[in-house]
Amino acid sequence: MIYDLYTTISIYMFVNFICTLVLGITWYKTKGKYEGIFFVLVDFVFQSIGLTLASLQSSISPIISVVLANTLMYVGSIFLLFGVAKFVNVKLKKYPFAIISILFVTLYSVFTLYMPNTNIRLIIFTFMIIPIFLYVIAVVLFKADVNHRKFAFHLAIAHMLFVINHGFRGYNGISNIKSMAYEQIIQQESVLIIMSLLLMIYLTFAVIQMIDMKLLYELDESVEYTRSLLSKSQYLAYTDRLTDIPNRRKVEEALDNEMDIYKKFGRIFSVLMVDIDDFKRFNDLYGHDFGDYILMEVAKCLRLDLRTQDVIGRWGGEEFFVVLPDTNLVNAKAVGEKLIKKISSANFDHNDVNEKVTISIGCSVIKASDTKNTIIKNSDVALYNAKENGKNRMEFM
């Protein structure tokens, strides 16, 4: 069945109303969240009103059914341009579009009221709206950032197809420049309006997809931000702020883990209680800044000389605690002596103060009768013995 032009416009009008309703619901659900969507909705509303007035051409004045109807559709496309620009965070100047809108109304009024010619009006509409469509494409593909370009990609494609469709309409208008009555426009115009109808559906899909993609992107960003905050909070909860190594809480968790492994699988482990010798002297002589420097540097040296699986943390004050998984007494002794040698041979130079630093270590190896508290106490007693026996040494329990 071949529809006449008025029937085609009526169908187009009905579909446009449906698309406007769908977009209106979408705007209502996201109201206030994104700039520009309201302007896009205004375009759809103007298109619907314009088509409705155009379909009543035989019943109402040409000023309303032709001039006002087409002006609404033309101005609507400008609203869509500004809506898309706002959505993708691109600023546009308003006054050029105000000028061309006035020019459009003037030309349409002349060729409707004083020199009536349907095809000239068609040519005017086509060649004045195509630049608007091209501007939408330019905003999306060349002015928007990478993310918004992805969000609005289908919208740009829809406008490319609108440009092609209106190009054919303009060609038809030029080819039939002598036709004066709207009813005399060739049947291809009905086909092109049906194509516009399909493109309107595609445009509606593109706008909704644009919104959905931005929502999903922001959701991903929110999840990533939450994950980052969680990671940061975990870091702060388990890290000593001064030395940037694990704190006592983290070390105790590592010790609990090794105790569980020992009970289940019998894998032994050792612990080292490390204390900086005569640390109070550094604070008394040079102030707490130098004392903090000593703590940071000693922590760094100890950490660098341990294995990846070993856990070192600040136990409190000038004390550090080391958990050595899968380490027997012989290997623990080798680790402790290496740490003592490393610290005693280092120079600690800060703000024109140069000092030598030594550490004492108490070591304890897990035994069947041990609990978490007893192995900590044993290493503490061993440390006390190291202090009593001259410092800068290692003792065992």
C-alpha positions as CSV (number, residue, x, y, z in Angstrom):
1,M,0.0,0.0,0.0
2,I,1.4,3.5,-0.9
3,Y,0.5,6.2,1.6
4,D,-0.1,9.7,0.6
5,L,2.1,12.4,2.2
6,Y,-0.4,13.4,4.8
7,T,-0.9,9.8,6.0
8,T,2.8,9.4,6.2
9,I,3.1,12.5,8.3
10,S,0.3,11.3,10.6
11,I,2.2,8.0,11.2
12,Y,5.4,9.9,11.7
13,M,3.5,12.2,14.2
14,F,2.2,9.2,16.2
15,V,5.6,7.5,16.4
16,N,7.1,10.8,17.4
17,F,4.7,11.1,20.3
18,I,5.6,7.7,21.5
19,C,9.3,8.5,21.3
20,T,8.7,11.8,23.2
21,L,6.8,9.9,25.9
22,V,9.7,7.4,26.3
23,L,12.3,10.1,26.5
24,G,10.1,12.1,28.9
25,I,10.0,9.1,31.2
26,T,13.7,8.7,30.9
27,W,14.3,12.4,31.7
28,Y,11.9,12.2,34.7
29,K,13.8,9.3,36.2
30,T,17.2,11.0,35.7
31,K,15.9,14.6,36.4
32,G,18.6,16.9,37.6
33,K,21.4,14.3,37.2
34,Y,22.7,15.3,33.8
35,E,22.6,18.7,32.1
36,G,21.2,18.9,28.7
37,I,18.7,16.0,28.7
38,F,15.8,18.5,29.3
39,F,16.9,20.4,26.1
40,V,16.9,17.1,24.2
41,L,13.3,16.5,25.5
42,V,12.3,20.0,24.4
43,D,13.4,19.0,20.8
44,F,11.2,15.9,20.9
45,V,8.3,17.9,22.2
46,F,8.7,20.6,19.6
47,Q,9.0,18.0,16.9
48,S,5.7,16.4,18.0
49,I,3.9,19.7,18.2
50,G,5.3,20.8,14.9
51,L,4.2,17.6,13.2
52,T,0.8,17.8,14.7
53,L,0.3,21.3,13.4
54,A,1.7,20.3,10.0
55,S,-0.9,17.5,9.8
56,L,-3.7,20.0,10.3
57,Q,-2.6,22.1,7.3
58,S,-5.9,21.8,5.5
59,S,-7.8,23.0,8.6
60,I,-5.8,25.8,10.1
61,S,-4.0,28.9,9.0
62,P,-0.6,28.5,7.1
63,I,1.0,30.8,9.7
64,I,0.4,28.0,12.3
65,S,0.4,24.9,10.2
66,V,3.5,25.8,8.1
67,V,5.5,28.7,9.6
68,L,5.0,27.9,13.3
69,A,5.1,24.1,12.7
70,N,8.4,24.1,10.8
71,T,9.9,26.8,13.1
72,L,9.2,24.5,16.1
73,M,10.9,21.6,14.4
74,Y,13.9,23.7,13.4
75,V,14.3,25.4,16.7
76,G,13.9,22.0,18.4
77,S,16.9,20.7,16.5
78,I,18.9,23.7,18.0
79,F,17.7,22.7,21.4
80,L,18.9,19.2,20.8
81,L,22.3,20.6,19.8
82,F,22.6,22.6,22.9
83,G,21.3,19.7,25.0
84,V,24.0,17.3,23.6
85,A,26.6,20.0,24.1
86,K,25.7,20.4,27.7
87,F,25.6,16.7,28.2
88,V,29.2,16.3,26.9
89,N,30.4,19.4,28.6
90,V,31.0,21.5,25.5
91,K,30.1,25.2,25.6
92,L,28.4,26.8,22.6
93,K,27.7,30.5,21.8
94,K,23.9,31.3,21.7
95,Y,23.7,34.4,19.5
96,P,24.6,32.8,16.1
97,F,21.7,30.3,16.6
98,A,19.3,33.1,17.5
99,I,20.2,34.9,14.3
100,I,19.7,31.9,12.1
101,S,16.4,31.1,13.8
102,I,15.2,34.6,13.0
103,L,16.4,34.2,9.4
104,F,14.6,30.8,9.2
105,V,11.3,32.3,10.4
106,T,11.7,35.2,7.9
107,L,12.3,33.0,4.9
108,Y,9.6,30.6,5.8
109,S,7.1,33.4,6.3
110,V,8.0,34.9,2.9
111,F,7.6,31.7,1.0
112,T,4.4,30.8,2.8
113,L,2.5,34.0,3.0
114,Y,3.8,36.2,0.1
115,M,5.5,33.8,-2.4
116,P,4.0,30.4,-1.5
117,N,6.2,27.6,-2.8
118,T,6.4,24.2,-1.1
119,N,9.7,23.1,-2.6
120,I,11.5,26.3,-1.8
121,R,10.4,25.9,1.8
122,L,11.6,22.3,1.7
123,I,15.0,23.5,0.3
124,I,15.2,26.2,3.0
125,F,14.4,23.7,5.8
126,T,16.8,21.1,4.5
127,F,19.8,23.3,3.9
128,M,19.3,25.2,7.2
129,I,18.8,22.1,9.3
130,I,21.7,20.1,7.9
131,P,24.4,22.4,9.4
132,I,22.7,21.9,12.8
133,F,23.0,18.2,12.4
134,L,26.6,18.5,11.3
135,Y,27.3,20.6,14.3
136,V,25.9,17.9,16.6
137,I,28.2,15.4,14.9
138,A,31.2,17.8,15.3
139,V,30.4,18.3,19.0
140,V,30.2,14.6,19.7
141,L,33.1,13.4,17.6
142,F,35.6,16.3,17.8
143,K,34.8,18.5,20.8
144,A,33.7,16.0,23.4
145,D,36.2,14.1,25.6
146,V,36.9,10.4,24.9
147,N,34.4,9.1,27.3
148,H,31.5,11.3,26.2
149,R,32.4,10.5,22.6
150,K,31.7,6.9,23.4
151,F,28.5,7.6,25.2
152,A,27.1,9.7,22.3
153,F,28.5,7.7,19.4
154,H,25.1,6.4,18.3
155,L,23.6,9.8,18.5
156,A,26.3,11.1,16.1
157,I,25.6,8.2,13.8
158,A,21.8,9.0,13.9
159,H,22.6,12.6,12.9
160,M,24.8,11.4,10.0
161,L,21.9,9.4,8.7
162,F,19.6,12.4,9.2
163,V,22.0,14.5,7.1
164,I,21.8,11.9,4.3
165,N,18.1,11.7,4.5
166,H,17.6,15.4,4.4
167,G,20.1,15.7,1.6
168,F,17.8,13.5,-0.5
169,R,14.9,15.7,0.5
170,G,16.8,18.8,-0.5
171,Y,17.6,17.1,-3.8
172,N,14.0,16.2,-4.4
173,G,13.0,19.8,-3.6
174,I,15.5,21.2,-6.2
175,S,14.4,18.6,-8.8
176,N,10.8,19.6,-8.4
177,I,11.3,23.3,-7.9
178,K,8.3,24.2,-10.0
179,S,5.8,22.2,-7.9
180,M,3.7,24.6,-5.9
181,A,1.3,22.4,-3.9
182,Y,2.3,20.2,-1.0
183,E,0.2,17.4,-2.5
184,Q,2.2,17.4,-5.7
185,I,5.5,16.5,-4.1
186,I,6.6,13.2,-5.6
187,Q,6.1,9.9,-3.8
188,Q,9.8,9.7,-2.8
189,E,9.0,12.4,-0.1
190,S,6.8,9.9,1.7
191,V,9.6,7.3,1.6
192,L,12.0,9.9,3.0
193,I,9.6,10.8,5.8
194,I,9.2,7.1,6.7
195,M,13.0,7.0,6.8
196,S,12.9,10.0,9.2
197,L,10.4,8.1,11.3
198,L,12.8,5.2,11.6
199,L,15.7,7.5,12.3
200,M,13.6,9.2,15.1
201,I,13.3,5.8,16.7
202,Y,17.0,5.2,16.4
203,L,17.7,8.7,17.8
204,T,15.5,7.9,20.8
205,F,17.5,4.7,21.4
206,A,20.7,6.7,21.0
207,V,19.7,9.3,23.6
208,I,18.7,6.7,26.1
209,Q,21.8,4.6,25.5
210,M,23.9,7.8,25.9
211,I,22.3,8.3,29.3
212,D,22.6,4.7,30.3
213,M,26.3,4.5,29.3
214,K,27.1,7.5,31.4
215,L,25.2,6.1,34.3
216,L,27.2,2.8,34.0
217,Y,30.4,4.7,33.7
218,E,29.7,6.7,36.8
219,L,28.7,3.5,38.6
220,D,32.0,1.9,37.6
221,E,33.8,5.1,38.8
222,S,31.9,5.0,42.1
223,V,32.8,1.3,42.6
224,E,36.5,2.0,41.8
225,Y,36.5,5.0,44.1
226,T,34.9,2.9,46.9
227,R,37.5,0.2,46.2
228,S,40.2,2.8,46.4
229,L,38.9,4.2,49.7
230,L,38.6,0.6,51.1
231,S,42.2,-0.1,50.0
232,K,43.4,3.2,51.6
233,S,41.5,2.5,54.8
234,Q,43.0,-1.0,55.0
235,Y,46.4,0.5,54.4
236,L,45.9,3.1,57.2
237,A,44.5,0.4,59.5
238,Y,47.5,-1.9,59.1
239,T,50.4,0.6,58.5
240,D,52.5,2.5,61.0
241,R,52.4,6.1,59.7
242,L,55.9,7.1,60.8
243,T,57.9,4.1,59.4
244,D,55.5,3.1,56.6
245,I,55.8,-0.6,57.6
246,P,53.0,-2.8,59.1
247,N,51.8,-1.9,62.6
248,R,51.4,-4.2,65.5
249,R,47.8,-5.2,64.5
250,K,49.1,-6.5,61.1
251,V,52.0,-8.3,62.7
252,E,49.7,-10.0,65.2
253,E,47.5,-11.1,62.3
254,A,50.5,-12.6,60.5
255,L,51.5,-14.3,63.7
256,D,48.0,-15.8,64.1
257,N,48.2,-17.0,60.6
258,E,51.5,-18.8,61.2
259,M,50.2,-20.3,64.4
260,D,47.2,-21.8,62.4
261,I,49.5,-23.2,59.8
262,Y,51.8,-24.7,62.4
263,K,48.8,-26.4,64.1
264,K,47.3,-27.7,60.9
265,F,50.4,-28.7,58.9
266,G,53.3,-28.6,61.4
267,R,55.3,-25.9,59.5
268,I,57.6,-24.2,62.0
269,F,58.3,-20.5,62.1
270,S,60.5,-18.1,64.1
271,V,60.0,-14.6,65.5
272,L,62.4,-11.8,66.2
273,M,61.9,-9.0,68.7
274,V,64.1,-6.2,67.6
275,D,65.0,-3.1,69.8
276,I,67.2,-0.1,68.9
277,D,69.9,0.2,71.5
278,D,70.0,3.4,73.6
279,F,67.3,5.0,71.6
280,K,66.4,7.4,74.4
281,R,69.9,8.9,74.1
282,F,69.2,10.0,70.5
283,N,66.0,11.7,71.5
284,D,67.6,13.4,74.5
285,L,70.7,14.6,72.6
286,Y,69.3,15.6,69.2
287,G,65.5,15.8,69.7
288,H,62.6,13.8,68.5
289,D,63.2,14.7,64.8
290,F,66.4,12.7,64.8
291,G,64.8,9.9,66.8
292,D,62.0,9.7,64.2
293,Y,64.7,9.6,61.5
294,I,66.4,6.7,63.2
295,L,63.2,4.8,63.4
296,M,62.4,5.3,59.7
297,E,65.9,4.4,58.6
298,V,66.2,1.3,60.8
299,A,62.7,0.1,59.6
300,K,63.8,0.6,56.0
301,C,67.1,-1.3,56.5
302,L,65.3,-4.2,58.3
303,R,62.6,-4.5,55.6
304,L,65.1,-4.5,52.7
305,D,67.0,-7.4,54.2
306,L,64.0,-9.7,54.7
307,R,62.3,-12.1,52.3
308,T,59.0,-11.2,50.6
309,Q,57.1,-13.7,52.8
310,D,58.6,-12.3,56.0
311,V,56.5,-9.8,57.9
312,I,58.1,-7.0,59.9
313,G,56.1,-4.4,61.8
314,R,56.6,-1.7,64.4
315,W,55.7,-3.3,67.8
316,G,55.8,-0.1,69.8
317,G,58.2,2.7,70.5
318,E,61.6,1.6,69.2
319,E,60.7,-2.0,69.0
320,F,60.1,-4.0,65.9
321,F,58.7,-7.5,65.5
322,V,59.5,-9.9,62.7
323,V,57.7,-13.1,61.7
324,L,59.8,-15.6,59.7
325,P,57.6,-18.3,58.1
326,D,59.1,-21.7,57.5
327,T,62.3,-20.8,59.4
328,N,64.1,-22.9,62.0
329,L,66.5,-21.8,64.7
330,V,69.6,-22.0,62.5
331,N,68.1,-19.9,59.7
332,A,66.5,-17.4,62.2
333,K,70.0,-16.9,63.7
334,A,71.5,-16.2,60.3
335,V,68.7,-13.7,59.6
336,G,69.1,-12.0,63.0
337,E,72.9,-11.7,62.7
338,K,72.6,-10.3,59.2
339,L,70.3,-7.6,60.5
340,I,72.5,-6.7,63.4
341,K,75.5,-6.4,61.1
342,K,73.6,-4.4,58.5
343,I,72.4,-1.8,61.1
344,S,75.8,-1.5,63.0
345,S,77.7,-0.9,59.7
346,A,75.3,1.8,58.5
347,N,75.8,5.6,58.9
348,F,72.9,7.5,60.1
349,D,73.4,11.1,59.0
350,H,70.6,13.7,59.4
351,N,70.8,17.5,59.7
352,D,74.6,17.5,60.3
353,V,74.3,14.8,62.9
354,N,76.1,11.5,62.2
355,E,75.6,8.6,64.6
356,K,76.1,4.9,64.7
357,V,73.2,2.7,65.7
358,T,73.0,-0.9,67.0
359,I,70.1,-3.2,67.6
360,S,69.5,-6.1,70.0
361,I,67.3,-9.1,69.0
362,G,65.4,-11.7,70.9
363,C,64.5,-14.8,68.9
364,S,62.0,-17.6,69.6
365,V,61.2,-20.6,67.5
366,I,57.7,-22.1,67.7
367,K,57.3,-25.2,70.0
368,A,54.4,-27.6,70.4
369,S,53.5,-26.1,73.8
370,D,53.6,-22.5,72.6
371,T,50.7,-20.2,72.2
372,K,50.7,-16.8,70.6
373,N,51.3,-15.1,73.9
374,T,54.1,-17.4,75.0
375,I,56.1,-17.1,71.8
376,I,55.9,-13.3,72.1
377,K,56.9,-13.5,75.7
378,N,59.8,-15.8,74.9
379,S,61.1,-13.4,72.3
380,D,60.8,-10.5,74.7
381,V,62.7,-12.4,77.4
382,A,65.4,-13.2,74.8
383,L,65.6,-9.5,73.9
384,Y,66.0,-8.6,77.6
385,N,68.9,-11.1,77.8
386,A,70.5,-9.6,74.7
387,K,70.3,-6.2,76.4
388,E,71.8,-7.5,79.6
389,N,74.6,-9.3,77.8
390,G,76.0,-6.2,76.2
391,K,73.5,-5.2,73.4
392,N,74.2,-5.3,69.7
393,R,73.6,-9.0,69.8
394,M,71.0,-11.8,69.5
395,E,69.7,-14.2,72.2
396,F,67.3,-17.2,71.9
397,M,64.5,-18.7,73.9
